[in-house]
Amino acid sequence: MKHFLKLIFFLLFSLQPILAQQNIITLHLDKSKDTISKHIYGHFAEHLGRGIYDGFYVGKDSEIPNINGIRTDIVEALKELDIPVLRWPGGCFAEQYQWKDGIGPVDQRPLVVNTFWGGVTEDNSFGTHEFLELCELLDTEPYIAVNIASGTVKDAYQWIEYVTSNTDSEITRLRKKNGREQPWDVKFWGIGNENWGCGGSMDADYYTDVFKRFSTYCNAEYKIASGGVFDDLEWTRTFMSEIKEVPNFIDIAHGMSYHYYTIANNWEVKGSSTDFEESEWFSSMYNTLKMEANLKDHIAIMDEYDPDNNIALIADEWGTWYDVEPGTNPGFLYQQNTMRDALVAAIGLNIFNNNSRRIKMANIAQTVNVLQAMILTKGSQMVKTPTFYVFKMYKIHQDAIQIPSEISSLNYSINEDEIPSLSVSASRDKNGVIHITVANLNPKDDLETMIDIKGLLDIKGLEGEILTAKTMNAYNDFGKAEKVQASEFKNYEIKEAAININIPSKSVVLLTLNGN
């Protein structure tokens, strides 16, 4: 019996390195070339539910501390994320928005009905000036979506003139009358939104013609076209082939939009954001990972018609979508945010980082109180969600050089479906510091993993940070201690230019290292 136990211990000890080798991440530092645009870490704020009103904006007379109506605590929290770009006013709302309704004295702005989101009254108290002041407070670049479905070409080019022109005209005089002497520096303009659906039920040929007409008159630095439904490759082919025929087409289009939402079940019954089974956790990971193959299909078409990479792919809506929280307005899309959302965010950002040659911007939907939000509010209270902490961890990739990676890992499976257990992206910043972000998608099993860095002789210093929780549906709630927040991580060892690491279940890990 004694000898038998010794044999068992010997076999288990001998198998450990073999099991660890089944999870190998290889980083090719020597093949790094593409920059991860900081704009991949962008956000989205639509006039939807409590995203703007009772979110970003509470009004000047609110007892909640504010700057000209903009919530101070939200601004201070979001500054932690170094938000590079913020998209507004929609979304579907953009295609009914009349920008002149949102300028001038607030008490004289017209009341309209937000027909897309809840049928509520929109009082237009948060308009162009308020949005651009918010961007200045956040030190972020604005991205404005232009109405091409219910608006005119004249409306569009006059809005751009109002915002960006320094030339004397009736429109710029109107801006000055409304309190802004100098123009704003707004680079990004979207020419429509989801024009296959809420943006006018257009087909690809018709939209492309409309885009060319609007874009010709819109004197903007960077113009972004609407893409089709995420799996509509023919929309992408039609747009790319037809825009290519326009003389100086790169002055007409600079980007094409792409939208992808992670649905755990189906569009009719999306499921609860907090009360879910492991099968729904798995399907959320599975469906988010599917985005990469879909993106590569679109990128292949763009490469065919635009081999010089002049037109970027702009993933300006992405994230999780569940059934709304019980008792809330179905049109407000308010949902809680758990450890599951943190893993989805990590996967999404890893995918965008790894395809940064063509993807130059992404905007998670949305920033406050809507869908996969960074922040939730309840009166004067505010909580930072697990997704907030993922974005805070990942901000180190902004404008760094992407390091190509390969993963060989044990699969995580349920029934007959399986996915890789690991998701990773890595970069090297301007100071030569390497950052590696790894997500363990398995909610039950820790993963012994080796990270091999090709092109690096040795590692001189290493620090770690982790985001995890006791349960897969853990979330941060009002008036309670945070259940999900980042903390120090030390469960690793260095061996020359490799790292052996034990990655806990349902976790996101950031490694920061220096080396030769």
N, C-alpha and C positions, 0 to 999 in steps of 0.2 A: 504493500500500500504506500509506504514511504517513497519507494522508487517511482511508483506510478504518479504520485503527486509532483515529484520533481520533474518528471517527463512532461506533465501538463504545463507546469510553470515555464519550463524551457521552451515548449512549443508556442505558448502565448507570447512570451518575450520575443521569440524569433520572428513571429508573425507581425509584430507591431510595425517594424519598418516597411514591410510589404504592404500592410493596410494603409500606412501613411502615404506610400508612393502612389496609391490609387487616386489620390487627390494632389495633383501637381499643377501649379500655375507657373507658366513660363513667360517672363517679360523680356521683350527684345529691345533693350535700351539702344542697341546699335542700329536699329531700324527706325528710330523715331524721326518724324518729319512734319506731321500735321499739327496745327495749333487747335486746341480746344477753345473755340470762341467763348468768351465770357457770357455771351448772349444766350447760350444753351441753358443758363441758369435763370432765365426770365420768368416772369409771372403775368397774371391775367386778372383784370378787375372789370367785371361787366355789371351793368345796371340790372341785377338779378337778385331777388330775395333781399338778404341783409348784407350783401357784399359791399355796396357803396353806403347806402343809408343804414344807420345802426351798425355799420362796420367801420370803414374808413372815415365816414363823415357823420358827425352828430349835430352839426350846426353850431353857430357861434354862441348861442344862448344856452347850450347844454351845460349841466353841472359837471359833466365828465371833462377833465382837462383837455383843451384843444387849442390849436392854432388856426384861427379863421375857420373853425368848424371841423378841422381835421384832427382826429384823435391822436394825442401825443404819445400814449403808451404803445399804440400800434406802430407808429413811426419809429419809436426807439427800439422796439422789438425787431422790426424788419431791417433796421440798420445792421443788426448782427449778421444778416445773410448776405450783405453786399449785393443787393438786387441790381442787376445790370440793366434791365429793361422791363417796362410795365405796359401791357397791352390794354386798350380801352377804346370805346365804350362797350364793345361786344366783339364777337358773339352775335347771336341773332338780333339782339337789341340794336346793334349798329345799323341794321338795314331798315329800321324805322326811325332812327335818330335824326332830327333836324338840328344841326349845330347852332343855328341862330336862336333856337329856343333856350339855349343854355348860356347866353351872354347878357350883359347889361344888369341893371338893378334886379336883385333876386326877387323882390316883391312884385316885379312886373313881368316875370317869366311865365309863359303859359303852362297850364296844367294839361297833361296828355295821359293816355292810358297805355301802360306797358302791356301790350297784347300778347307778347311772347311769354312773359314770366309772371303769372299769377293774376293778370288783369288788374293790377293795382295802379293807383295814381302816381305818376311821375311828375314831381313839381319843378324839375330842372334846376334845383338849387345847387346841384353839383354839375358844373359844365366845364367848358374848355379851360377857363382861368383857374378853377379849383383843381382840376386834374393836373394841370401843369405846375401849380404850386405844390401839390402832393409830390410830384416827381422831383422837384427841387429840394423838398424836405428830405426825401429819401436818397437824394443824389443818384437818381436813376434816369436812364434815357426813356423818353416816351415813345410808344408805338400806337398810333391812332388808326382805327379802322374807318374807312370812308363808306358812306351809304351810296350804293350804286343801284339798289333795287327800287327804292321809293324816292330817291333823290336824283338830282340832275347833274350833268357834267359841270354846269355853272356853280351849283352848290359845292361840289367837290373842290374845284380849283380855287374858289373864293375862300373856303375854309383853310386851305394850305397857305394862301396868300395872307389871310388874317393872322395866322400863327407865325409864319416864317419870313415874311417880306419886310424889308426896310425901305422900300420904295414908296413914295408918297402916292396914295390913292384913297378913294372913298372907303375901301375896306380897311386899310391900315389906319386911317383916321378914326374909324369906328373902334378899332382896338385901343387906340390911344385914349379915346373918349371913355372907354371902359376901364381905364386905369393902368394899361400896360404900354409904356413908351417904346421900349425896345422889343424886337421880335424874340421869340423863343428858338432855341436850336433843336428842332425836331427832325430827325433823320428818317425814321421809319414810318411808312404809310401803307396800310393795307387797302387794296382796291377791291372791296367787297368781302363777304364772309359766307362760307358754305352756300355758294350761289346755286348749287344743285338742289338745295332744299329751302330753308327759311330765308335764304337770300335771293329768292325769285324763281325757284323751280326751273332753272335754266339747264340746257344740255351743254356739253363741252364746247361745241362749235359756236353756239350763240354766246356763251360766256366769254370765250376768247375774243370774239368781235367786240363785245361790250368793254372788256378790259382794254383792248387796244385803243378804243375811242376815249375812254376816261383817262388812261395813262398818258395819251398824247397831250392832253391839256393840263394834267396834274404836274406842276413844276416842283417835284419832290426829289430828294436825293436818292431815296431807296424805296422802290415800289414793290409790294408783295402781292402776288396774284392768289386768288382762291384756288385750292386744289379740289379734287372730287372726294367722294366717299373713300375711306381708307383703302378699300380693296379695288377701287376703280382705276385700273392701270390705263385704260383707254382714255380717260380724262387727261391723265398726265401726258400720254403720247400725243393726243390732239393738241393740247396747249403747247407743248414743247416743239412740235413740228410746225405749227402755224406761227408761233411767235418767232421762230427762227427765220421765217420768210420776210419778216419786217426789217427794212433797212435800219442799221444801227439798233438791232433788237436789244442789245444790252443797255441801251438808254431807256428802254421801255419797261423791261422787267428785270428785277434784281433777285427776286425770290419767289417761291411757290409754296403755298400753305399746305400743311398736312395735319389731320386731326385723327387721334386714336384714343379711345376710352377703354379701360379695362373693366369688363363686366364679369362678375363671378358666375352668374347664372344665365339670364337672358334679359332682353330689353323689357319684357312684360313684367317679370318678377326678378328684380335685380338682387334681392336679398338684403339682409340687415347688415349695417356697417359694424355692429358689435356682437350680435348673437349669431354666430356662424359655426359650421362644422369644419373639420379638417379638409373635407372634400372641396369646400368653397375656398379655403386658403389655397389649396393646390391649384384650383382652376384660375384663381387670380394670378398666381405666379405663371402658370402655363400660358394664359392669354396675354400677359405682358411680354413674356419671352417671344411670343409669336410676332410681336411688332417688328423685331429686327429683320426677319425674313421678308416681311411686307415692305419695310423701308428699303431693303436692298433691291427689291423688284422695281420700286419707283426710281431709285438711284441709277439702276442700270439703264432705264429709259432716258433719264436726264443725261447720263454719260454719252448715250448714243447721239443725241441731238446737240449736246453742249459739252464736247470733250474738254474744253478749256475751263470748265467749272465756273462759268460766269453767273449762273443762276443758282442760288442756294436753295436747299430744302429747309423750310421753316416749320417746325413742329409746334405751331402756336396754340394748340389745345391738346392736352393729354392728361391722363390721371385716372383715378378710380371713380366709379359711379354706382351708388347703391340706392335702395329705396330710402326716402327721406325719413328722418327721425319721427317716431310716433307723435301725433298731435301737432305737427308743423305743416305749414302750407305746402302742398305737393309741388307748387310752382316755384318754390324758393330753393329747392335742391340743397337743403341743409342736412349734412351728415356728420357723424362722429368720425374719428380718425385714430386707428389702432396701429399696433405693431405690424399688422398686415400691410397697411398703407406705407409704412416706412420701408418695407422690403420692396414693394412695387416702385416706390420712388427711387430706391437704389438701383433696381434693375433698369428702369427707364433712363436714368442719368448715365449708367454704364453703357447702355446701348448708344445713346447720343454721343458720348465721349469717343467711343470706338468707331463711330462713323462720322467723325468731325471733318473729314475732307469735304463732304457735301453738306452736312447739316451745320448750319451757322446760327440758328436760334431755336429755342424751344420755350414754351410758356405754359407752365402747369396751370390747370384749371381747378380751383381758382385761389386767390390769395387769402380772403377773409370770409368765413361763414358760408361758403358755397363749395360743394363737391370736395375735392382733396385739398383742403385749405391748410395754410400755414398757421393760422390763428382763428380761434373761435371766441366770440364774445357773448356775454349775458349781462345786459345792463352795463355797469361800470367794471365788471369782472372780465378777465381775459385769460385764455390759456394758450400755450404753445403746444402744437400737436407733435406727434412722432415724426411727421413729414417735415416739420420745421427743423427738427434736429438733424435729419438727413441732409437737408440743404445747407445747414450750417457746417456740417462735417465736409461736405463735398465742395464747398466754395473754393478750396485750395486748387481745384483744377482749372479755374477761370484763367484763360489766356496762357495756359501752360502747354508744353509740347506733349502730345499724346504718345504713350509708349504702347506699341502693339503687344497683344497678349494672346496666349493659348491656354485652354483649360482642359485638363483630363481629370474628371471627377466621378465619384460614385453617383449614380442617378437616384433621385428621389421619386418614388413611384406610389401611385394609388390605383388599385385595380389593374387595368392593363395600360394605363398611361404613365409616362415617366418623363422627367426633365432633368437637366444637370442640376446638381445640388448647389453649385457655386456660380456667382456672377461677379465679374471683376472689370475694373478699368484702372489705368495708371497714367501718371504724367510726371514730367520734370519741369520745374518752374525756372524762372530767369536766374535764380541764384544757384541752380544745380541741385536743388532738393527734390527728391523723388517722393511722390505720394501714391499710395496704393489703396484703393477702396474695394473691399470684398464683402459680398453678402452671402450668408448661408441661408438658402431658401427652405431648408428642411426644418420644420418646427419641433422636431423631437431629438435629432441626433447631432452631437458635436462632430466636427470633421478635422482630423489630423491632416494637415496640408503642408506641402513643401512649396515655397515660392523661390523659383530659380531665376536670377536676373542675368541674362546674357549681355555681355559688354561691360560688366562691372567686376572689378577685381576683388574688392572687399567692402564691407559695410562698416563705417566708422561710428555711427550713432543711430539709434532706433527708438522711436516713441510710438505708442499705440493709444487708440481711443475706440470705444465700443458703444453701440446703441443696441440694447436688448431689453427683455422683460421676462417676468416669470411665466406669463401666459401669452398665447398668440393674439388674444383679443384685448390685451391691456391698452388703456388709453388714459390721457390726462383729462381730469374733470375739474369743474369749477369748485373752488373752495377746498380742494384736497391736495395733498402732496403729490407731486408728479410721479407716476409709475414708470414713465418712459422718458429717460434723459441720458445724454452721453456721459460716459465716465472713463477713467484711465483703464488701459488694457496692457497687461504685461505677460500674457500667456504665450510666449514665443522664445526661441533661442536662435542665435546667429551662428552660421557656419560659413565663413568666408563670404561669398557673394550669394548665399542662399539663406532663407529664413524657414525654420520649422515652426509652425503655428497651429494651435488648437482653436478652431473657430467655433464658438458656441452655437447651438441651434438658434434659429430665428434671430439672427444678429447681423448688424452691419459694422464692419471694422475698418478703421483708417490707420494705415501705417505710414509714418513719416521717417525718412532716412537720408543720411549723407553717405557718400562712398566715392571710391576711385574707379 
